[in-house]
């Protein structure tokens, strides 16, 4: 089967944002975050109250996106195994730039309680560019909202550029990813 | 002619802005009903700008690119064919003799373009949603056509302008009072057209996350968003012209379209969802029968 027919295998070109509209762009991006929640970790249980009536993330302009194509932010909700990391990379690369990563809990930072597990990764930073970390095990919705406020500040001041770093240092990230994912049976680039 | 085009463009932009604002208001009202604070009423403008300025790196073929344009053109075309203020040199838009039939054709165009484009995107959710959307359209078109035919026969005209003129001379001349059953049928089919909740099978968020535009991102989505907004406004204006006696100036137009906008909004917030076959069979029985009462009444009265 001809794989190239179904996947885009090209590396994306240089993505730069500048010009007259940059200020408006940053302002609107900060206030309209569409979230795809990658809920495999225990933090997924905290996402629901964050987005429903009790804590109401929609008042910050955030809402759940149906698909990664339309999302701006991916929430990594806790520990990642090697298997799920592969899917997360796929989902992250399907999102359209500019895109941001929010990591919840101790597990993506240093492994947390799974630090010596045979199949959970310890440092998410080696594989994906994380913009905001929210610590806790698990963080409460208040902490998640505080993290999103921080992300909004970063975007508004033009400092949330993890997606640029990812494209610039793609070879380094790929090397790390392939070191841990043995059966890399997907296209080289899924943009 | 140049002035005409310029004003048409201006009215179109106004229609898009009004549609986006109504969308923001509906999100705010929904939030308040659910005891939340909700986003600002200008949230949809922010969303559209953000989407418009996002990069896109997806390609699924020509039709994939054309579908958002179909959506926008379908919405804008419908909007520009419906007179907002009858008799006004610019605000009566491009209405002409026989336009109600053209409008009904135009209302389908966006959906068909969307169906072709979404089918080409190749995501399994898209064809499911497209099938549902087209079946639902077959459902709500029937009662709507029945009620429009009632008005056409009653007023002996096929133009929106003629129907508006036939309603002048006091609130009791409005078709919502003179032909209440036809109006009821049309307003129930409006629920299906606006995809408000009992008939929310196309974008059903719990099963097929976003429906047809699953693969669409960035500026594609922003075109679709604005197309949908202006299409919604076009339908509100059409219903105002058909049943609420049209408008003599923009103030009345805003007030009446806002009242029509509230009807699907309040229904959508208190109802769960039908299944597809339930929705279609509902449309083909109750609103159609209600509309037929007026059709029969007209024949007997004559």
Contacts between the chains, C-beta under 8 A, distances in Angstrom:
chain1	res1	chain2	res2	distance
A	6	B	122	8.0
A	8	B	57	6.8
A	8	B	58	7.4
A	8	B	59	7.3
A	12	B	57	5.6
A	15	B	55	6.1
A	21	B	53	6.7
A	24	B	49	6.8
A	25	B	49	7.8
A	25	B	50	7.6
A	25	B	53	5.0
A	28	B	46	4.8
A	28	B	49	4.6
A	28	B	50	4.4
A	28	B	53	7.5
A	29	B	50	5.4
A	31	B	43	7.9
A	31	B	46	5.2
A	32	B	43	7.2
A	32	B	46	4.7
A	32	B	47	4.8
A	32	B	50	4.4
A	53	B	34	5.2
A	53	B	35	5.5
A	53	B	36	5.2
A	56	B	31	7.3
A	56	B	36	4.2
A	56	B	37	5.6
A	56	B	38	7.4
A	58	B	27	7.6
A	58	B	31	6.4
A	58	B	36	6.8
A	58	B	38	6.1
A	58	B	39	5.4
A	59	B	31	7.6
A	59	B	36	7.0
A	59	B	37	4.3
A	59	B	38	6.0
A	59	B	39	6.0
A	60	B	39	7.9
A	61	B	39	5.5
A	61	B	40	7.8
A	61	B	43	5.9
A	61	B	46	6.4
A	61	B	47	8.0
A	65	B	210	7.8
A	66	B	205	6.9
A	66	B	209	3.1
A	66	B	210	3.2
A	66	B	211	8.0
A	66	B	214	6.7
A	67	B	123	7.9
A	67	B	209	5.9
A	67	B	210	6.1
A	67	B	214	5.2
A	67	B	215	7.4
A	69	B	58	6.9
A	69	B	214	7.2
A	69	B	215	5.8
A	69	B	216	6.8
A	69	B	217	4.1
A	70	B	210	7.0
A	70	B	213	7.9
A	70	B	216	7.4
A	70	B	217	5.4
A	70	B	221	6.1
A	72	B	50	7.7
A	96	B	54	5.5
A	96	B	55	5.8
A	96	B	56	5.6
A	96	B	57	6.6
A	96	B	58	7.5
A	96	B	217	4.7
A	96	B	218	5.2
A	97	B	54	7.2
A	97	B	55	4.7
A	97	B	57	7.8
A	98	B	54	7.1
A	98	B	55	7.5
A	191	B	57	4.4
A	191	B	58	7.8
